[in-house]
Amino acid sequence: MALLQLIPSSSSSLSTKPTLNPNNIPSPLNPNSLLFSRRTNSLRRHRSNSLRCSASSFSEKHHSNPPKSNDVVELPLFPLPLVLFPGAILPLQIFEFRYRMMMHTLLQTDLRFGVIYSDAVSGTSDVGCVGEVVKHERLVDDRFFLICKGQERFRVTNLVRTKPYLVAEVTWLEDRPSGDGEEDLEALANEVEAHMKDVIRLSNRLGGKPEKEAQDLRRNLFPTPFSFFVGSTFEGAPREQQALLELEDTAARLKREKETLRNTLNYLTAASAVKDVFPSS
């Protein structure tokens, strides 16, 4: 399946272009890391319906008792080359010994750990998202197959322990009112959704697929969870996703996503015009 190139916003510090999978919106997060492997075909067939990251997964309340922003708690951390958003579904298969140890501990406690983005260039971020284990299976060789759901965002304030796995003190992040005064978040969210639909339509056209109307992407989501959902669809652009995750302003997040989608739409419109003139190109 071909991935659509997104043109990042001018505020992006990416050295590579992010990608959006227009044929799989909502799309599953598709991690690649030495810390975990892809599911087997049998597991994929058995759980194919539960692994999709859909707009309906992004509830307004991600946890029955959301923590307060001034709470400080200890949280085991799992550095990964991906970004988890609140409400997103993340499948993992864990086989590294230290994280198998972490899972044994989590299964006896509250099933929650922190996912933080880490790569060789950027290092390890200090803002991440809680992953709550909603389904798990212990495999015959003591590996674990997990289905996790993103919950609250957090900021690492103090590293408590580094071995056998990271444990840190964290505080919780919540979006604050925009500094620009009253923002029409509903209008912004609707504009972002419209841009996404246009990007999907033109991408399908360039890929030789039917230009059918995209589905309802918001699924009655409020602007904040919708902004997280949009960020989760920017596959292949973890540093841009991390920047979106760290924003504490829903309006700013939606505006950045809108700019990225608008730049992509301009590019696709030009590419579509070239294809009309040179059909064989």
Phi, psi and omega in degrees: 000123181287141178261142180275131176284132172261145175262111186295159179290163181296339180276354182284142178257016183293143171265347176237157183275136178287164181231149176234135180267096187286341183272000183220048178262118000288149187246149175282142172293138189233075186287147172230118183200153175289347181280342180207163182236169178291157177293154174286162181300323181293321177293323180296316180295321185289329187238020187303326182284335186270352186261000182279134178269096186250161180301328180291345177284342187267083179284158179294323176250116185273350181210147185296328178231078184300137181288160177276152186295336181267002176292142173240123181226162173265139185218129172292142185245144178235097177289131181220156178276044179207168180241127176261134179253152174305130178091346183281153178259131183231113174273137179223147169236115190256128178229346179292138191303315185295328179277338169293321175299316180300318180296319178301321178291315182298323182294343178260359182237243188248008173063026182236136177215165182262128174263122179234140182284137180213134172213171186292335183273309186274343187078204182258128182286159177257002175241130181215195182223138177291133171252123178256128180287115180259337173214146177209156175218127177270121184274171190296329182263022177074010168286163179236133169259126185236149163240118183246154176235133179294137180240240185280152170275155181213163173237131178287127179250336182199132178273118184272319184208147179248342181230148357287347174215165183290136170228133184223155167277135183227154169243156187269146178253139174225147176295139179254162176302146182297143178285350181269016183088201182292123177251140175276086185294325179298316179296318178299314180298320179294323178294319178297316178299318180297319178296319179298317180297319179294320178298316180297317182297311182292324178297318177297320179298314180295331179273005179075022180255159181302140180271056180283154182297132179293154180291170175293109185276333183282325181051043178065021179287144171289162186303319183295305177297330177294321179297325176291320178299315180300315179300325182291340181274353181279072184294147176077008181230062187297328180288325174292318177299320179297320178298320178293320180297323185283340180297138180249033183215113182301318180299316180297322179294314179296321179296319179294318178295321179298317180295317178298315180293323180293318176298320178295320180296319177299317179297315181293324178298316178295318179296323179293321178295319177298319180296325179294323180282321180238079186303331183275355183283000000 
